[in-house]
């Protein structure tokens, strides 16, 4: 019998199935709970569809060599679909609950209230909303100290990142327990304040809208914009975070580039934010100054640059872009 806590995934849609997949793969028993009351035949059909989708996703990952397909049956057996009428017992045995019902405020409040009515006192409850702020949902949770948001990125069983957003009454213990749980299954949790868009969706909205705008303005074709993203923008930031790169390249470079773009495109959205201007004025431009967004004073700059280069070369090798010396000559 596993000593790992039982996980309740409340909502049997795409997010709920992805979360169930992730925890079952790691060894947890998972209760995939239908949050909606429905007839027995409909519930049975939904359960079959949900488990079939998880099985298909496991099979696809196994075919890519991530694990031995002979383990697929054991992983899937850890997931049990639970219809709404049997949810009370399943919730009572859960140590953690992830609410993943549709992005409708009333539906989420109802699901959270239903779950909290059956949970044991030490259970942690997390919404997975990508729309609402955690403090908007916390008002309807009977035990707000053990409630926070955990925003997974689809596909949840693949993408490592989970954005955690506690509210003012979330206990530090609840946040720490959820963070430890996620780290134990190989996820990378980050913490952000209750702010619209969290971290990744906020960045994505800007980048995707700018890509669409460049197509609209005839700056480049969709194909070339995507190639630029895959082999330049995305390639770079898969190895260094955005803020890290500011310090690596120099905050002053961002400052001057932003001012130029704001003027050349006659668009103030490109102007540098106050923090970039402040760092510029204070001579805190990153790695070469020993200070910036990060403290670089005790960092061996040469060794750090070598680490960055090593990661980039590794990406070249993985993507098939690494070439041997004289490779152009060999094609003649």
FIFIPA-167785 format. One line per field, with one value per residue (C-alpha): residue number from 1; residue in one letter; y, z, x. Coordinates in Angstrom, 1 decimal. Layout:
BEGIN
num: (NUM  ...)
residu: (A  ...)
Y: (Y  ...)
Z: (Z  ...)
X: (X  ...)
end
This chain:
BEGIN
num: (1  2  3  4  5  6  7  8  9  10  11  12  13  14  15  16  17  18  19  20  21  22  23  24  25  26  27  28  29  30  31  32  33  34  35  36  37  38  39  40  41  42  43  44  45  46  47  48  49  50  51  52  53  54  55  56  57  58  59  60  61  62  63  64  65  66  67  68  69  70  71  72  73  74  75  76  77  78  79  80  81  82  83  84  85  86  87  88  89  90  91  92  93  94  95  96  97  98  99  100  101  102  103  104  105  106  107  108  109  110  111  112  113  114  115  116  117  118  119  120  121  122  123  124  125  126  127  128  129  130  131  132  133  134  135  136  137  138  139  140  141  142  143  144  145  146  147  148  149  150  151  152  153  154  155  156  157  158  159  160  161  162  163  164  165  166  167  168  169  170  171  172  173  174  175  176  177  178  179  180  181  182  183  184  185  186  187  188  189  190  191  192  193  194  195  196  197  198  199  200  201  202  203  204  205  206  207  208  209  210  211  212  213  214  215  216  217  218  219  220  221  222  223  224  225  226  227  228  229  230  231  232  233  234  235  236  237  238  239  240  241  242  243  244  245  246  247  248  249  250  251  252  253  254  255  256  257  258  259  260  261  262  263  264  265  266  267  268  269  270  271  272  273  274  275  276  277  278  279  280  281  282  283  284  285  286  287  288  289  290  291  292  293  294  295  296  297  298  299  300  301  302  303  304  305  306  307  308  309  310  311  312  313  314  315  316  317  318  319  320  321  322  323  324  325  326  327  328  329  330  331  332)
residu: (X  X  X  X  X  X  X  X  X  X  X  X  X  X  X  X  X  X  X  X  X  X  X  X  X  X  X  X  X  X  X  X  X  X  X  X  X  X  X  X  X  X  X  X  X  X  X  X  X  X  X  X  X  X  X  X  X  X  X  X  X  X  X  X  X  X  X  X  X  X  X  X  X  X  X  X  X  X  X  X  X  X  X  X  X  X  X  X  X  X  X  X  X  X  X  X  X  X  X  X  X  X  X  X  X  X  X  X  X  X  X  X  X  X  X  X  X  X  X  X  X  X  X  X  X  X  X  X  X  X  X  X  X  X  X  X  X  X  X  X  X  X  X  X  X  X  X  X  X  X  X  X  X  X  X  X  X  X  X  X  X  X  X  X  X  X  X  X  X  X  X  X  X  X  X  X  X  X  X  X  X  X  X  X  X  X  X  X  X  X  X  X  X  X  X  X  X  X  X  X  X  X  X  X  X  X  X  X  X  X  X  X  X  X  X  X  X  X  X  X  X  X  X  X  X  X  X  X  X  X  X  X  X  X  X  X  X  X  X  X  X  X  X  X  X  X  X  X  X  X  X  X  X  X  X  X  X  X  X  X  X  X  X  X  X  X  X  X  X  X  X  X  X  X  X  X  X  X  X  X  X  X  X  X  X  X  X  X  X  X  X  X  X  X  X  X  X  X  X  X  X  X  X  X  X  X  X  X  X  X  X  X  X  X  X  X  X  X  X  X  X  X  X  X  X  X  X  X  X  X  X  X)
Y: (0.0  3.4  5.9  8.8  11.0  10.4  13.1  14.3  15.8  17.5  17.9  15.3  17.5  18.1  19.7  17.2  14.3  15.8  16.3  12.8  11.5  13.4  12.2  8.6  8.5  9.5  6.8  8.5  7.1  9.5  10.0  11.7  13.1  14.3  17.6  17.6  15.6  13.5  10.2  6.9  6.1  9.6  9.3  5.9  7.1  10.1  7.8  5.6  8.6  10.1  6.9  6.2  9.6  9.2  5.8  7.2  10.0  7.5  5.3  8.3  9.2  5.6  5.4  8.4  6.4  8.2  5.0  1.3  0.8  -2.4  0.0  1.7  -0.5  -0.1  3.7  3.8  1.5  4.2  6.5  5.8  7.7  8.8  10.1  13.0  10.9  8.9  11.9  12.5  9.3  10.0  13.5  12.4  10.3  12.9  14.8  17.3  18.5  20.2  21.9  22.0  22.7  25.1  28.8  30.0  31.7  30.1  26.6  27.0  28.3  25.5  22.9  24.3  24.5  20.9  19.7  21.5  20.1  16.6  17.1  16.2  19.1  18.9  18.6  21.3  22.7  24.3  25.8  25.6  28.6  30.6  33.3  34.3  35.7  33.4  36.0  36.2  32.5  32.4  34.3  31.2  28.6  27.7  27.0  29.8  29.1  25.9  27.2  28.7  28.6  26.2  27.2  24.3  24.7  22.3  19.5  19.3  15.9  17.2  20.9  21.1  24.6  25.2  28.8  29.0  32.0  32.2  34.8  36.8  34.1  31.1  29.6  29.3  25.6  25.0  26.7  24.8  21.5  22.0  23.2  20.1  17.8  19.2  19.1  15.5  14.6  16.5  19.8  23.2  25.4  29.2  31.7  34.8  37.3  37.4  39.4  39.1  36.7  35.3  35.0  32.9  33.9  37.6  37.2  35.0  37.5  40.2  38.0  36.4  39.7  41.2  38.2  38.7  42.4  41.8  39.6  42.2  44.9  42.8  42.8  39.1  35.9  33.7  31.0  33.3  34.7  31.2  30.2  33.3  32.2  28.6  29.2  32.6  33.9  30.5  28.9  31.7  31.7  27.9  28.4  31.7  33.3  36.7  38.6  36.6  37.6  41.3  41.0  38.7  41.0  44.3  46.3  49.3  47.5  46.9  50.6  52.0  49.4  50.1  53.8  53.4  51.1  53.4  56.3  54.5  52.7  55.7  53.4  54.0  50.3  49.7  52.3  50.9  50.5  52.5  49.7  49.5  53.3  53.1  50.3  52.3  55.4  53.5  51.6  48.3  46.9  43.2  40.8  43.1  45.6  42.9  43.9  44.2  42.3  39.6  39.9  38.9  40.1  36.6  34.9  33.8  35.5  33.4  30.1  31.4  32.3  28.9  27.3  29.3  28.4  24.7  24.8  26.5  24.0  21.2  22.8  22.9  19.2  18.2  20.2  18.9  22.3  21.5  21.3  19.8  22.1  22.5  21.2  23.6  22.4  18.8  19.6  20.7)
Z: (0.0  -1.0  1.8  -0.7  -0.2  -2.3  -4.9  -5.8  -9.2  -9.2  -12.7  -15.4  -18.3  -20.0  -17.0  -14.5  -16.7  -17.1  -13.4  -12.7  -15.3  -13.7  -10.2  -11.2  -13.2  -10.1  -8.0  -6.3  -6.1  -7.8  -7.7  -10.9  -9.7  -11.9  -10.5  -12.3  -11.4  -14.4  -15.1  -14.6  -18.3  -19.0  -16.0  -17.1  -20.6  -19.3  -17.1  -20.0  -22.1  -19.4  -18.7  -22.4  -23.0  -20.1  -21.4  -24.9  -23.6  -21.6  -24.7  -26.7  -24.1  -23.8  -27.6  -27.4  -25.0  -21.7  -19.9  -20.5  -22.0  -19.9  -16.9  -18.5  -17.0  -13.5  -13.9  -15.3  -12.5  -10.0  -11.4  -10.4  -12.0  -9.4  -10.3  -8.4  -6.2  -4.9  -4.5  -0.8  0.2  -2.4  -1.1  2.5  1.8  -0.2  1.1  -1.8  -4.0  -7.4  -8.7  -12.5  -13.5  -16.4  -16.1  -14.8  -11.4  -10.1  -11.2  -9.4  -6.2  -6.2  -6.8  -4.1  -1.5  -2.4  -2.0  1.3  2.9  2.7  3.2  6.3  8.3  7.0  3.3  0.9  -1.7  -4.9  -7.8  -11.2  -12.6  -15.4  -15.3  -11.8  -9.0  -6.0  -3.6  -5.6  -5.1  -1.5  -0.2  -0.9  0.7  4.3  5.2  3.3  5.2  3.3  -0.1  -2.9  -6.7  -8.7  -12.4  -14.5  -18.2  -20.7  -21.3  -17.5  -17.6  -19.6  -18.9  -15.6  -14.5  -12.0  -10.9  -7.3  -6.1  -2.4  -1.0  2.2  4.4  2.9  5.6  4.9  5.8  3.1  0.5  1.5  1.5  -2.0  -3.3  -1.8  -3.3  -6.8  -6.6  -5.5  -8.8  -10.9  -11.3  -11.0  -8.8  -8.8  -6.6  -7.8  -6.2  -7.2  -10.4  -13.7  -16.1  -13.4  -15.0  -18.2  -19.6  -19.1  -21.0  -23.6  -24.3  -25.1  -27.3  -29.2  -29.8  -31.1  -33.4  -34.8  -35.1  -37.2  -39.5  -39.8  -40.6  -43.2  -41.2  -41.9  -42.8  -40.1  -41.1  -40.7  -37.4  -36.0  -37.3  -35.6  -32.4  -32.5  -33.4  -31.8  -29.2  -27.8  -28.2  -26.1  -23.3  -23.0  -21.6  -19.7  -18.1  -19.3  -16.3  -16.2  -19.8  -19.1  -16.6  -18.9  -21.9  -19.9  -18.6  -20.5  -23.8  -23.0  -22.0  -25.2  -27.4  -25.7  -26.2  -29.8  -30.5  -28.7  -30.8  -34.1  -33.9  -32.3  -29.6  -25.9  -25.0  -26.0  -23.6  -20.7  -17.4  -14.4  -12.9  -16.1  -16.0  -12.3  -12.8  -15.7  -13.5  -10.6  -12.8  -11.9  -15.4  -14.6  -14.8  -15.7  -12.9  -10.3  -9.7  -11.5  -11.0  -9.5  -7.2  -9.3  -6.8  -5.8  -9.2  -11.3  -14.5  -16.8  -15.4  -15.6  -19.3  -20.0  -18.3  -20.5  -23.6  -22.6  -22.4  -25.8  -27.4  -25.9  -27.4  -30.8  -30.5  -29.4  -32.3  -34.9  -35.6  -34.4  -37.3  -37.6  -38.7  -42.4  -42.8  -45.7  -47.6  -47.2  -49.1  -52.2)
X: (0.0  1.4  2.2  1.9  -1.1  -4.2  -4.8  -8.3  -8.6  -12.0  -13.3  -12.8  -12.0  -8.6  -6.9  -8.2  -7.1  -3.7  -3.2  -4.4  -1.9  1.0  0.3  -0.4  2.8  4.7  3.1  0.1  -3.4  -5.7  -9.4  -10.6  -13.9  -16.8  -17.9  -21.2  -24.2  -25.4  -27.1  -25.4  -25.0  -23.5  -21.2  -20.0  -19.4  -17.4  -15.3  -14.5  -13.5  -11.3  -9.4  -9.0  -7.5  -5.1  -4.1  -3.6  -1.4  0.6  1.0  2.2  4.8  6.0  6.4  8.8  11.0  10.1  9.2  8.7  5.2  4.9  4.4  1.4  -1.2  0.0  0.1  -3.4  -4.7  -3.8  -6.5  -10.1  -12.9  -15.5  -19.0  -20.4  -22.7  -19.8  -17.4  -17.9  -16.0  -13.3  -12.8  -12.7  -9.6  -7.7  -4.7  -4.7  -7.5  -7.0  -10.2  -10.2  -13.8  -14.6  -13.6  -17.0  -17.0  -20.2  -19.1  -15.8  -17.3  -19.8  -17.1  -14.9  -17.7  -18.7  -15.2  -14.5  -17.6  -16.1  -12.4  -10.4  -9.0  -5.5  -6.2  -4.8  -7.2  -6.0  -7.9  -6.2  -7.9  -6.1  -8.7  -9.7  -7.6  -7.1  -8.5  -11.7  -12.2  -11.0  -14.0  -16.1  -13.8  -14.7  -11.1  -9.2  -5.9  -5.4  -6.5  -4.3  -4.1  -2.0  -1.9  -0.7  0.2  -1.2  -0.4  -0.2  1.5  4.4  5.0  7.1  5.9  3.1  2.5  1.4  -0.6  -1.5  -3.8  -3.5  -4.9  -3.1  -1.0  2.8  2.5  -0.1  2.0  5.1  3.3  1.9  5.2  6.9  4.3  4.8  8.6  8.4  6.6  9.1  7.3  8.9  6.6  7.1  5.2  3.5  1.1  -2.5  -2.2  -4.1  -2.2  0.1  3.6  3.5  0.1  1.0  4.2  2.6  -0.2  2.4  4.6  1.7  -0.1  3.2  3.7  0.2  0.8  3.9  2.0  -0.7  1.8  3.6  6.9  7.4  5.5  4.0  6.5  9.5  8.2  7.8  11.3  12.7  11.0  12.1  15.7  16.3  13.9  12.7  16.1  17.7  15.1  15.0  18.5  18.2  15.3  14.1  15.3  18.6  19.2  18.7  21.6  23.6  23.5  23.3  20.4  21.8  21.3  17.6  17.3  18.7  16.9  13.6  13.9  14.8  11.8  9.4  10.5  11.0  7.6  5.9  4.5  5.0  4.5  8.1  9.5  11.6  9.8  10.9  13.0  15.2  15.7  16.6  19.1  20.6  21.0  22.5  25.0  23.4  23.4  24.0  26.8  29.6  28.7  28.3  24.7  21.5  18.2  20.5  23.5  26.5  29.2  30.3  29.7  32.7  31.6  33.9  32.6  29.0  29.4  30.9  27.8  25.5  27.5  27.4  23.6  23.4  25.7  23.6  20.5  22.2  23.1  19.6  17.9  20.2  21.7  25.3  27.6  31.1  34.1  34.1  30.6  29.9  33.0  31.8  28.6  30.5)
end
